[in-house]
Amino acid sequence: MGDILDVIKSRKSVKKYKSDPVPKALIEKIVEAGTYAPSGKNWQSPIILAVTNKEIRDELSRLNFMSDSDKRVDPFYGAPVVLVVLADKSKHTYIYDGSLVMENMLLEAHSLGLGACWIHRAKETFETDEGKAILKKLGIEGEYEGIGNCIVGYPDMTPLEKPRKENWIYWIE
């Protein structure tokens, strides 16, 4: 078994992707890793939408877009796969549960040699009528809140190493 700390330390957010499709077998491994994340009282409140359909992926990009200039930029940085994590709001640990799913998927994507990045605004996306319609079309009922979008693909960049801040850990012995 490999050293998980090496995977954790070498994972970086990728913000530029090749258009090459990701094999379904790799996506299956990534989402499976998400299903093994810890969750409060083992409620397993999150669900994952594994989006490889370009039309739906582009629709999610459009819904996620937040303009801070006149320049329109793909918030998913060209990644061909979007793994949306939503979680059942009736479980009080849902945000934490969904966040752990995101982390497991980010680490697994990296361990498979893929790039990945957490993209926010899943909550806002699925609060829209269009976002709710996507869930309804999939037969997903209940009070689900978007936690995050895990974009995945083959990197078209080398992420920079950023040093850890000082005073991160305070020992109490």
C-alpha positions as CSV (number, residue, x, y, z in Angstrom):
1,M,0.0,0.0,0.0
2,G,1.3,3.4,-0.9
3,D,1.9,6.3,1.5
4,I,-1.3,8.4,1.4
5,L,0.6,11.4,2.8
6,D,2.6,11.5,-0.5
7,V,-0.7,11.6,-2.5
8,I,-2.1,14.3,-0.2
9,K,1.1,16.4,-0.4
10,S,1.5,16.2,-4.2
11,R,-2.2,16.9,-5.1
12,K,-2.7,20.4,-6.5
13,S,-5.7,22.1,-8.1
14,V,-5.6,22.0,-11.8
15,K,-7.1,24.9,-13.7
16,K,-6.4,24.0,-17.3
17,Y,-7.4,20.7,-19.0
18,K,-7.0,18.9,-22.3
19,S,-10.2,18.1,-24.1
20,D,-9.4,14.3,-24.1
21,P,-12.2,12.2,-22.7
22,V,-11.5,10.4,-19.4
23,P,-12.2,6.6,-19.5
24,K,-15.3,5.6,-17.7
25,A,-13.3,3.0,-15.7
26,L,-11.3,5.9,-14.1
27,I,-14.4,8.0,-13.4
28,E,-15.9,4.9,-11.7
29,K,-12.9,4.6,-9.4
30,I,-13.1,8.3,-8.5
31,V,-16.8,8.2,-7.6
32,E,-16.3,5.0,-5.7
33,A,-13.7,6.7,-3.6
34,G,-16.3,9.3,-2.8
35,T,-18.8,6.7,-1.6
36,Y,-16.2,5.6,1.0
37,A,-15.9,9.0,2.7
38,P,-16.9,9.1,6.3
39,S,-20.3,10.6,7.1
40,G,-22.1,11.6,10.3
41,K,-23.8,8.6,11.9
42,N,-23.1,6.8,8.6
43,W,-26.1,8.5,7.1
44,Q,-24.4,8.7,3.8
45,S,-26.3,11.9,3.0
46,P,-24.4,12.9,-0.2
47,I,-25.1,11.9,-3.8
48,I,-22.8,12.3,-6.8
49,L,-23.8,13.3,-10.3
50,A,-21.2,12.0,-12.7
51,V,-21.5,14.3,-15.7
52,T,-19.7,13.4,-18.9
53,N,-22.4,14.5,-21.3
54,K,-21.0,17.6,-22.9
55,E,-24.3,19.3,-23.3
56,I,-25.2,18.9,-19.6
57,R,-21.6,19.8,-18.6
58,D,-21.8,23.0,-20.6
59,E,-25.2,23.8,-19.1
60,L,-23.8,23.4,-15.6
61,S,-20.9,25.6,-16.6
62,R,-23.4,28.3,-17.7
63,L,-25.4,28.0,-14.5
64,N,-22.2,28.1,-12.4
65,F,-20.8,31.2,-14.2
66,M,-20.4,34.2,-12.0
67,S,-19.3,37.4,-13.8
68,D,-16.8,39.7,-12.2
69,S,-15.9,41.2,-15.6
70,D,-17.2,41.4,-19.1
71,K,-15.1,38.4,-20.1
72,R,-16.9,35.1,-20.1
73,V,-14.7,32.2,-18.8
74,D,-15.6,28.6,-18.3
75,P,-15.7,28.1,-14.5
76,F,-14.8,24.4,-15.1
77,Y,-11.5,25.4,-17.0
78,G,-12.3,23.1,-19.9
79,A,-12.4,19.9,-17.8
80,P,-14.5,17.3,-19.6
81,V,-15.9,15.7,-16.4
82,V,-17.9,17.3,-13.6
83,L,-18.7,15.3,-10.5
84,V,-21.3,17.2,-8.6
85,V,-21.7,16.5,-4.9
86,L,-25.1,17.3,-3.4
87,A,-26.2,16.3,0.1
88,D,-29.5,15.7,1.9
89,K,-30.2,18.9,4.0
90,S,-32.3,16.9,6.5
91,K,-29.1,15.4,7.9
92,H,-27.3,18.0,10.1
93,T,-23.9,16.8,9.0
94,Y,-24.6,17.1,5.3
95,I,-22.1,19.9,4.5
96,Y,-19.3,18.0,6.2
97,D,-20.3,14.7,4.7
98,G,-20.3,16.2,1.2
99,S,-17.0,18.0,1.8
100,L,-15.4,14.6,2.7
101,V,-16.8,13.1,-0.5
102,M,-15.2,15.9,-2.5
103,E,-11.8,15.4,-0.8
104,N,-11.8,11.6,-1.4
105,M,-12.6,12.2,-5.1
106,L,-9.9,14.9,-5.5
107,L,-7.3,12.5,-4.0
108,E,-8.3,9.5,-6.0
109,A,-8.3,11.5,-9.3
110,H,-4.7,12.7,-8.5
111,S,-3.7,9.1,-7.6
112,L,-4.9,8.0,-11.0
113,G,-2.8,10.6,-12.8
114,L,-5.7,13.0,-13.5
115,G,-6.1,16.6,-12.6
116,A,-9.0,17.8,-10.5
117,C,-10.2,20.9,-8.7
118,W,-13.0,21.8,-6.3
119,I,-15.3,24.4,-8.0
120,H,-17.8,26.2,-5.8
121,R,-21.3,27.4,-6.6
122,A,-22.9,24.0,-6.8
123,K,-25.3,25.3,-4.1
124,E,-26.3,28.3,-6.2
125,T,-26.5,26.2,-9.4
126,F,-29.0,23.8,-7.9
127,E,-31.1,26.5,-6.2
128,T,-32.0,27.7,-9.7
129,D,-35.1,26.4,-11.5
130,E,-32.8,25.0,-14.2
131,G,-30.7,23.2,-11.6
132,K,-33.8,21.8,-9.9
133,A,-35.1,20.6,-13.3
134,I,-31.9,18.6,-13.9
135,L,-32.4,16.8,-10.6
136,K,-36.1,16.2,-11.3
137,K,-35.3,14.8,-14.7
138,L,-32.9,12.3,-13.0
139,G,-35.6,11.4,-10.5
140,I,-33.8,12.9,-7.6
141,E,-36.3,14.0,-4.9
142,G,-35.8,15.5,-1.5
143,E,-34.0,18.6,-0.2
144,Y,-30.5,18.3,-1.7
145,E,-28.0,21.2,-1.5
146,G,-25.1,21.4,-3.9
147,I,-21.8,21.1,-2.0
148,G,-19.2,21.3,-4.7
149,N,-18.2,20.4,-8.3
150,C,-15.2,18.2,-8.6
151,I,-13.9,18.8,-12.1
152,V,-11.7,16.1,-13.6
153,G,-9.6,15.7,-16.7
154,Y,-6.1,15.4,-18.1
155,P,-4.0,18.4,-17.0
156,D,-2.8,20.9,-19.6
157,M,-0.6,22.7,-17.0
158,T,1.7,22.0,-14.1
159,P,0.3,23.5,-10.9
160,L,2.7,25.5,-8.8
161,E,3.8,24.3,-5.4
162,K,2.7,26.7,-2.7
163,P,4.4,26.7,0.7
164,R,2.4,25.9,3.8
165,K,1.7,28.8,6.1
166,E,3.5,29.2,9.4
167,N,1.7,28.7,12.7
168,W,-0.6,26.1,11.2
169,I,-0.2,23.7,14.1
170,Y,-0.2,24.5,17.8
171,W,0.9,21.6,20.0
172,I,-0.7,21.1,23.4
173,E,1.3,18.5,25.2
